[in-house]
Amino acid sequence: MLAWSGAAMAQGKSDVTIVLGEQTDLLEPCMATRSNIGRVILQNISETLTEIDVRNNSTLKPRLATSWEQVDPTTWRFHLRQNVTFSDGSTFDAEDVKHSIERSMSSKITCETSRYFGDTKITPSVVDDHTIDIKTDPAEPVLPLLMSLLTIVPSETPVEFTRNPIGTGPYKLAEWTPGQRIVLTQRDGYWGDKPAVAKATYVFRSDSAVRAAMVKTGEADIAPAISAEDATDKSIDFSYPNSETLYIRPDDSMPPLNDKRVRKALNMAIDRQSFIGSLLPEGTEIATTVVPSTTAGVPKDLKPFPYDPEGAKKLLAEAKADGVPVDTKLELVGRTNLFPNVTEVMEATLGMLKDAGFNVDLKMHEVAEFEGIYSKPFQKGRAPQLVAAQHDNARGDPVFSMFWKYASDGRQSTLSDPHVDDLIKQATAATGDKRNQLWSELFTYLHDDVVADVQLFHMVSFARISPKLDYKPSIALNGQLQLSEIKFK
């Protein structure tokens, strides 16, 4: 009995249990930019060439690439780390990087990674085992930054989604029981420092109060996201800056949402301030753009639409008089467990829209079904939809957001505006002050002239951390949880 107790206590000093609010439907490396996947595998199993060091002024630092340089206006050369192996024992080299790029960009697989590159054509070319050139068309001045999103897999990995991710990270997948738990264990032969965490078990509980209680009682060690109402213990609860922006995307490809007056009425129907300090915590900011205000090129003078339900009704009446079918049934689409109190926030939003005269119903979906609504190809025969979603951009440049959100060919865009497409193309290829100027022009055009979205909030998050851990959350926790950053007291 004493021997068993000692073994259990020793295990407790090296293992952690993490309770997440949303199940993982996939463990595919090229989908690791999705938070429910990234918190499990990004930089734990699957590593990238470069990495954003958010704890140190968001600097770009080496990961699997040790250095890089631009050899001509459209070509970047990356020098790769040597003596690195994958968890299956195979050796990491430039062919793996080439395959990872081609696989992520392939039309035979729907990877999230590719959407961040917009319509830029990426052509990798192996120089030698530890050197690779990446050519872009058009020029991509922030390619090293974009490489912080590309997860590297072995060259033998098939194009279709994998259920057993093989990576160069410090951990390997030991168990995945869908809907119940995921277990990662430390692996031998990792190129970097040995982390303190030997094993991590991920479990899933949709209720924030349950997640918080599990950490309080020692059943779990980390709850990356709990509601502000449940963050009641300052000794173990920590707020952290959230790079997510909550917004509603009207499908302006179909009536009545293709009328600017209707989109403006949507914006005027919502009392944003009433959410802050009630359903959303203090510190939440009202948004005017789909990215945080610290992002390059965000204009400082954009103003949120005023709360004016009577004004919204007048706009709807004006549009109706011109033949716009404003009485058409709309669908407000939300994602369950997207953030604490998401259902309550969506229900309150629904009430405000109805009060302003919109004919709208609310439909909440689990993550896999939601992604099928949110991204192209859009469902045929759908009702006009208002898709409520969060967008994460912690990397400081709009290039990670603008093409796939707003370009005509963007995966999550319902817009088709040549001026938007032209500004995105120009800004993506520009540098310095010119780049910021073009992004600023685009943000202003989308907000004032197009009224592309209903921008709502820049979000704030709370995490509960076991007192046995030496770990403080950062903005990165929104999309990843590097086990190597966790120490034990």
Order of alpha helices (4+ residues) and beta strands (2+ residues): alpha-beta-alpha-beta-beta-beta-beta-alpha-beta-beta-alpha-beta-beta-beta-alpha-beta-beta-alpha-beta-alpha-beta-alpha-beta-alpha-beta-alpha-alpha-alpha-beta-beta-beta
